[in-house]
């Protein structure tokens, strides 16, 4: 149960960060290249949310994935 809570926390924070960054990049492109159109902002937010959804789905579908370091035998 504790592991599931950590996964949800990671998903929510990852979704927030990627969506806000996508909005920012979309707004920047809208201002610089697309004459203040709104579609680059929506596209950026959607791309960020899509990447976050993909990361969350991967995180929940691989429950036995261990994050660690490789140790070389000397």
Secondary structure, DSSP 8 states (H G I E B T S, - for coil): -HHHHHHHHHHHHHHHHHHHHHHHHHHHHHHHTSTT-SHHHHHHHHHHHHHHHHHHHHHHH-TT----------
